[in-house]
Amino acid sequence: MDRILATHTGSLIRPPELLAFLAAKERGQDVDEAAYQSALKDAVNDVVRRQVEAGIDVPDDGEMGKASWITYLYERVSGLEVRQIELEGGTMYPPSRDRQAFPGAYAAMDALENASVNESNAAASTDMPNEQAAAEGQGVAWVCTGPLTYDRAAIDRDIANFKAALEGQDVVDAFMPVVAPASAYWLQNEHYAGEEEFMFALADALREEYHAIVDAGLLVQVDDAVMMHEADTMMSRGQSWDDYRRWADLRVRALNHALEGLPEDRVRYHVCWGSWHGPHAFDPELKDVVDLILAVNAGTYVMEQANARHEHEWRVWEEVPLPEGKKLIPGVVTHHTNVVEHPELVAQRLVRLAGVVGRENVLAGTDCGFAQGAFIERVHPEIQWAKLEALAEGAKLASRQLWGAKAAV
């Protein structure tokens, strides 16, 4: 194709009508199931239409059927029970050297995030959902107490809603995000004999979801933020880089087990360093983890390149050859700021990377989702759509620079 396609990383802001149902479900309340399913279908139809109108060539369903990009999985897998836990550091977020170095900043950010959650729930006319509403200093963990088995009902519903919404829309392809084994966070094992057995059992469950999406003719995007930021977490607890590499190696092997049998060109692997608006001063550098990323059997790698901590890392590809047949989706707009990127800047980011890895190997993307979960928005909805429009316009500008008059824009 003689142009750079526009896409993003998946999670988009949910409408208030849907949030009301999701919040009630989080609290364990009964809801009008027919009304919920109708609201969900309407939300998927709307979010697909809005993406196409913004100029996105490869859209997704916005993760409308999920309350969280991680914990949705626990609603689809048996063998788990929920327990209340004491929060480490008083937050659901993992500990890190970043938190240790900037305690005042993180205290302020945690307060702001809690206020944002309350505001989102107020807009949905609900109380705070369970995973956010535990008593002060307490949170929720999911514990594996029996064999992990996957229930396809929710993914089959989400696929059906998404494919129905795509009918009649002018798109090049479409994807659905899923969680990676490494990012199945707040999940503890009390059933399997050891960590490796547990991780591969989790991979077997996820394998069903991954294959269902690809079998439906869609791209599967595996989201794996924890793979990156766990390095900082482990070292904040006094563990070593070698400890982290062993932890990560097992999870890459488990992910490849889950992906086994899927065509690599139907798999996207998304890594980021965590979507929260923190300093990120202790993020591992791309050059130190790029081998882990490339070890995943995916055809396309999606990663941050637009925020101030990681933008310089496009130059890593000058030293690390992109394997033959692989593609990159750099973030060219970011969720880390409310500033809407200028399309010319978007184009510059794309053109310079294309000059290193080849214009045919680059798509335009976002650093991460604009909603970490249904109840945590990273920007205002108006800004979300403006950023996606800037992304699409920048991809057109870059295409004209890279292909000239032949650009198919």
C-alpha positions in Angstrom: 0.0 0.0 0.0 1.4 3.4 -1.0 0.7 5.2 2.2 1.1 5.1 5.9 -2.0 3.7 7.6 -3.5 5.3 10.7 -4.4 3.2 13.7 -4.1 3.4 17.5 -3.6 1.2 20.6 -7.2 0.3 21.5 -8.8 1.6 24.7 -11.1 4.6 24.0 -13.3 6.6 26.4 -16.7 4.9 27.1 -19.9 6.9 26.8 -21.8 7.7 30.1 -24.7 5.5 29.1 -22.4 2.4 29.0 -20.5 3.5 32.1 -23.6 3.3 34.2 -24.0 -0.4 33.3 -20.3 -1.2 33.7 -20.2 0.5 37.1 -23.3 -1.4 38.3 -21.7 -4.7 37.2 -18.5 -3.9 39.0 -20.5 -3.5 42.2 -22.2 -6.8 41.6 -25.6 -5.3 41.1 -28.3 -6.7 38.9 -28.9 -4.8 35.7 -31.4 -5.0 32.9 -29.3 -7.3 30.7 -31.2 -6.5 27.5 -30.7 -2.8 28.0 -27.0 -3.3 28.8 -26.5 -5.3 25.6 -28.3 -2.7 23.6 -26.1 0.1 25.1 -23.0 -1.9 24.5 -23.9 -2.5 20.9 -24.7 1.2 20.4 -21.4 2.2 22.0 -19.4 -0.1 19.6 -21.3 1.2 16.6 -20.6 4.8 17.6 -16.9 4.3 18.4 -16.2 2.5 15.1 -18.0 5.2 13.2 -16.2 8.0 15.0 -12.8 6.3 14.3 -13.5 6.1 10.6 -14.7 9.7 10.5 -11.4 10.7 12.3 -9.5 9.0 9.5 -8.4 5.8 11.3 -7.7 3.1 8.7 -7.4 0.2 11.2 -9.9 0.7 14.1 -10.9 -1.4 17.0 -14.0 -1.7 19.2 -12.6 0.7 21.7 -12.7 -2.1 24.4 -16.3 -1.0 25.1 -17.1 -4.5 26.5 -14.4 -4.3 29.2 -14.2 -2.4 32.5 -10.4 -2.7 32.4 -7.8 -3.9 29.9 -6.5 -6.3 32.5 -9.3 -7.4 34.8 -11.8 -8.1 32.0 -10.0 -11.4 31.7 -10.9 -12.5 35.2 -14.6 -12.3 34.2 -13.9 -14.8 31.4 -11.8 -17.4 33.3 -13.0 -19.9 35.9 -10.8 -21.1 38.7 -10.5 -17.7 40.3 -11.8 -16.0 43.5 -11.7 -12.4 44.5 -10.1 -11.3 47.8 -9.7 -8.0 49.5 -6.0 -7.1 50.1 -3.9 -4.5 51.8 -2.6 -2.2 49.1 1.2 -1.7 49.0 1.8 2.0 49.3 -1.9 2.6 49.5 -2.5 2.4 45.8 -3.5 -0.2 43.2 -0.5 0.9 41.1 2.7 -1.1 41.6 5.6 0.2 43.7 8.5 1.7 41.8 11.6 3.8 42.1 9.6 6.5 40.3 7.3 6.6 43.3 10.2 6.5 45.7 11.9 9.4 44.0 8.8 11.6 43.6 6.6 10.8 46.7 4.9 14.2 46.8 4.1 14.2 43.1 2.7 10.7 43.3 0.6 11.6 46.3 -0.9 14.5 44.3 -1.4 12.3 41.3 -3.1 9.6 43.3 -5.5 12.1 44.7 -6.2 13.5 41.3 -6.8 10.0 39.9 -9.2 9.2 42.7 -11.1 12.4 42.0 -11.2 11.5 38.3 -12.7 8.1 39.1 -15.3 9.7 41.3 -16.2 12.2 38.6 -16.6 9.5 36.0 -18.8 7.5 38.2 -20.9 10.6 39.2 -21.4 11.3 35.5 -22.7 7.7 35.1 -25.0 8.3 38.1 -23.3 5.5 40.0 -21.2 4.9 43.1 -17.5 4.0 42.8 -17.0 0.5 41.4 -15.7 -2.3 43.6 -12.1 -2.4 42.5 -11.8 1.3 43.3 -14.2 1.4 46.3 -12.4 -0.8 48.8 -11.8 0.7 52.2 -8.9 3.1 52.5 -5.7 1.2 52.0 -7.4 -1.9 50.7 -7.9 -3.2 47.2 -8.8 -6.4 45.3 -6.8 -9.3 44.1 -7.8 -12.3 42.1 -6.5 -15.7 43.3 -6.3 -18.8 41.2 -7.7 -21.7 43.3 -8.5 -24.2 40.6 -7.9 -25.0 37.0 -8.0 -22.0 34.6 -10.6 -22.5 31.9 -11.8 -19.9 29.4 -15.4 -19.0 28.7 -15.9 -17.7 25.2 -19.3 -16.1 25.7 -18.0 -12.5 26.2 -15.4 -12.6 23.4 -17.9 -14.1 21.0 -20.3 -11.2 21.9 -17.6 -8.6 21.4 -16.5 -10.0 18.1 -20.1 -10.1 16.8 -20.8 -6.5 17.9 -17.5 -5.3 16.4 -18.0 -7.1 13.0 -21.6 -5.7 12.8 -20.3 -2.2 13.5 -17.7 -2.6 10.7 -20.3 -3.5 8.1 -20.4 -0.7 5.5 -17.4 1.1 6.9 -14.4 2.0 4.8 -11.5 0.4 6.7 -8.3 -1.4 5.7 -8.3 -3.9 8.6 -9.5 -4.0 12.2 -8.1 -5.2 15.5 -9.1 -6.3 19.0 -6.9 -5.8 22.0 -6.2 -8.6 24.5 -4.1 -8.8 27.7 -0.7 -10.6 27.7 0.2 -13.3 30.2 2.8 -10.9 31.8 0.1 -8.2 32.2 -2.4 -10.4 34.0 -1.8 -8.3 37.1 -3.2 -8.7 40.7 -3.5 -12.4 39.9 -2.0 -14.8 42.5 -1.5 -18.6 42.2 -2.6 -21.0 44.8 -3.4 -23.9 42.6 -0.6 -24.7 40.2 2.7 -26.4 41.3 4.9 -23.5 40.3 5.3 -20.2 38.5 6.0 -21.7 35.1 3.1 -24.2 35.2 0.8 -21.3 36.3 2.0 -19.0 33.5 1.5 -21.7 30.8 -1.9 -22.5 32.1 -2.8 -18.8 31.9 -1.4 -18.8 28.3 -3.6 -21.8 27.4 -6.6 -19.9 28.6 -5.6 -16.7 26.7 -4.8 -18.8 23.6 -8.6 -19.4 23.2 -9.2 -15.7 23.1 -6.4 -14.9 20.7 -7.4 -17.6 18.3 -11.1 -16.6 18.4 -10.2 -13.1 17.2 -7.9 -14.2 14.4 -10.3 -16.9 13.3 -13.0 -14.2 13.0 -10.8 -12.4 10.4 -9.5 -9.7 12.8 -6.1 -8.7 13.9 -5.3 -9.6 17.6 -3.3 -7.0 19.5 -1.6 -8.2 22.7 -1.3 -5.5 25.3 1.7 -5.8 27.6 2.5 -2.7 29.7 3.5 -4.7 32.7 6.3 -6.4 30.8 8.1 -3.0 30.7 7.3 -1.4 34.1 7.8 -4.5 36.1 11.5 -3.9 35.8 11.2 -0.7 37.9 8.9 -2.5 40.3 11.3 -5.3 40.9 14.3 -3.1 41.4 12.3 -0.9 43.8 12.1 -4.0 46.0 15.8 -4.6 45.8 15.8 -7.2 43.0 18.3 -7.2 40.2 18.2 -6.7 36.4 19.0 -10.4 36.0 16.0 -11.2 38.2 13.8 -9.1 35.9 15.2 -10.7 32.8 14.4 -14.2 34.1 10.9 -13.0 35.0 10.4 -11.5 31.5 11.8 -14.5 29.7 9.3 -16.9 31.2 6.4 -14.6 30.2 7.7 -14.1 26.6 7.8 -17.9 26.3 4.3 -18.2 27.7 3.0 -15.5 25.3 4.6 -17.3 22.3 2.9 -20.5 23.5 -0.5 -18.7 23.5 0.2 -17.3 20.0 1.3 -20.7 18.5 -0.4 -21.5 15.3 -1.4 -17.9 14.5 0.0 -16.2 11.4 2.4 -13.5 12.6 1.0 -10.9 10.2 -2.3 -11.1 12.1 -0.6 -10.4 15.5 0.3 -7.0 16.9 2.3 -6.7 20.1 1.8 -3.5 22.1 4.2 -2.5 24.8 4.2 0.8 26.8 5.8 1.9 30.0 2.5 2.5 31.8 -0.2 5.0 30.9 -0.2 7.0 34.2 0.8 10.6 34.1 4.0 10.2 36.2 7.6 11.3 35.7 8.6 7.8 34.3 12.2 8.7 35.1 13.1 5.1 35.9 11.5 3.4 32.8 13.8 0.8 31.3 15.3 2.1 28.1 14.1 0.6 24.8 17.6 -0.4 23.9 17.8 -2.6 27.0 14.5 -4.4 26.3 14.1 -4.4 22.6 15.3 -8.0 22.3 12.5 -9.1 24.6 10.0 -7.3 22.4 11.4 -8.8 19.1 11.4 -12.3 20.7 7.5 -12.2 20.6 6.2 -13.9 17.6 4.2 -10.9 16.2 4.3 -9.3 12.8 3.9 -5.8 14.1 5.3 -4.1 17.2 3.4 -1.1 18.8 5.2 1.1 21.2 5.6 4.6 22.6 7.5 7.2 20.7 5.6 10.4 21.2 6.0 11.3 24.9 9.0 13.2 26.2 10.6 10.2 27.9 10.7 7.9 24.9 10.5 10.0 21.8 14.3 9.8 21.3 14.2 6.1 21.1 13.3 5.9 17.4 17.1 6.0 16.9 17.4 2.5 18.5 16.4 1.1 15.1 19.5 2.6 13.6 21.4 0.0 15.8 18.9 -2.8 16.0 17.7 -4.1 12.6 14.0 -4.6 12.3 13.5 -8.2 11.2 12.5 -8.9 7.7 8.7 -8.8 7.2 8.1 -7.0 10.5 6.4 -3.6 11.0 6.4 -0.9 13.6 3.5 1.2 14.9 5.2 4.1 16.8 3.2 6.4 19.0 3.0 9.7 17.1 0.4 11.2 19.4 0.4 10.6 23.1 -2.1 10.3 25.9 0.4 11.9 28.3 -0.6 15.4 27.5 -3.7 17.4 26.6 -1.9 19.3 23.9 -3.1 18.2 20.5 -0.1 17.4 18.3 0.3 19.3 15.1 0.0 17.1 12.0 3.3 18.4 10.8 5.0 17.1 13.9 3.2 13.7 13.5 4.5 13.6 9.9 8.0 14.4 11.1 7.9 11.5 13.6 6.8 9.1 10.9 9.2 10.2 8.2 12.3 10.0 10.3 11.4 6.5 11.4 10.5 5.4 7.9 14.0 6.6 6.8 15.5 4.0 9.2 13.2 1.0 8.8 11.5 1.6 5.4 8.3 3.5 4.6 6.5 0.2 4.0 7.2 -0.9 7.5 5.6 1.9 9.4 2.0 2.7 10.5 0.9 5.7 12.6 -0.3 5.0 16.2 -0.7 6.3 19.7 1.5 5.7 22.7 -1.3 4.0 24.7 -5.0 4.0 25.2 -6.9 7.2 26.0 -8.7 5.4 28.7 -6.7 3.0 30.9 -10.1 1.5 31.9 -13.7 2.4 31.7 -13.4 4.7 34.8 -9.9 6.2 34.2 -9.7 8.7 31.3 -6.3 10.0 30.3 -7.7 13.0 28.3 -11.1 14.6 27.7 -13.1 12.8 25.0 -12.9 16.0 22.8 -9.1 15.8 23.0 -9.1 12.1 22.3 -10.9 12.6 19.0 -8.8 15.7 18.1 -5.6 13.7 18.6 -6.8 10.9 16.4 -7.7 13.4 13.7 -4.2 14.9 14.0 -2.7 11.4 13.8 -4.6 10.6 10.6 -3.8 14.0 9.0 -0.1 13.6 9.9 -0.1 10.1 8.3 -1.4 11.7 5.1 1.3 14.4 5.1 4.0 11.8 5.8 2.7 9.6 2.9 2.9 12.5 0.5 6.5 13.1 1.6 7.5 9.5 1.3 5.6 8.5 -1.9 5.1 11.9 -3.6 2.4 12.0 -6.2 2.0 8.2 -5.9 0.8 8.4 -2.4 -2.7 6.8 -2.1 -4.2 9.4 0.2 
